[in-house]
Amino acid sequence: MKKPKSKSPVNLAGYERLAQRVLPKPIFDHAAGGAEDEITLRDNTAAFERLRLVPHILRDVTARDHAVTILGQRASFPVILAPIACLRRFHRDGELAAARAAGGAGIPCMLSTGSCLSLEEVAEASNASLFFQLYPYSDAEITRRLVERAETAGYKAIALTVDVPVGGRRERDIINQYVYPPRLLRKSLTKVGFTDKHLNFDPTQLPAFAAEALTVAFTWELVAWLRSLTRLPLLLKGVLAKSDALRAVDYGVDGVVVSNHGGRQLDGTPAAIEVLEEIAGAVHGRMEILFDSGVRRGTDVLKALALGAKAVLLGRPYVWALAAGGQAGVQNALRLLREEFDVAMALTGSARVAEIDSSLIWRGAARQIDRG
């Protein structure tokens, strides 16, 4: 008698298929989609597929250590849950499920400014190392209070997202006429610090209000001001140019996240993995380099580390796992990713994360395919 097939996904792609079944199309498309023609969105994963690994052999990998230290925080393996706005759009337990899953896995979780829960509520409910992703508001006092609240609540770093002077043109949202659920948007704005007095108007006006409230001049003066507000490590998330990373060093920034916002902002940029090595080489250990955009496999994690990243941020795949299975889904997705990473380490001859370096990346010419 044949054993029944397991219904649990065996990789992260399986969770995407499950999420597509359970989420309304506009919500799924909002999370899955990118800007305009989605060239960058597709290339983020395709660029990982183009990278080839060269294993080192005859090394003792019978015991493997996946642990790293990220901005002073120990992580069981080099992955951080990326900031995603209002996770309750995807599952009722939202941010709590994600943060608790991260804590259970021993990895950090980066909370979005657009969370449906306050940063204090998430901190009280999870034992994860928490980083706070900051979208600055035109009201500088609200921004300042957010930074102070994060520090008081025990967050371990502030990550300023710098690639959103305006929102990208996401055509799936336009076609679907996607509207951020007013009830959740009001809750998110309230958790940020806006009061009923600020929000005393028709709910249909909330998206326009939020957009106006987030209209800020993204300049190096803003970075300098934030640096003056806190002693916490400061990250810039959304860096693709080597010159910007070098300037960030001069402004006392503690790290950058090499990212193109998952292909959701400017279409036609390089895949983030394609510029990672150049940026990591330029800063040469003067700040920590994190990576975001396109991670789908444990081999992707290893490739990013080989090209200079300290750790990677995982975005869409854990959202799909959350939608399909709540906290348990996220926990299982992280387990799968860690197992893949462990196998990748063993098969490349890497017993410790510190042994993962650029010698594992194949530098040969592209193979020619005989189409005769």
PyMOL commands that set and color helices and strands:
alter all, ss='L'
color gray80, all
select helices_A, chain A and resi 12-22+25-32+39-50+87-89+94-105+119-125+140-152+171-176+182-192+203-213+220-229+242-250+261-263+272-283+298-306+316-347+353-355+358-360
alter helices_A, ss='H'
color red, helices_A
select strands_A, chain A and resi 68-70+73-75+79-81+109-111+130-134+157-161+234-239+255-258+288-292+311-314
alter strands_A, ss='S'
color yellow, strands_A
deselect
rebuild
show_as cartoon
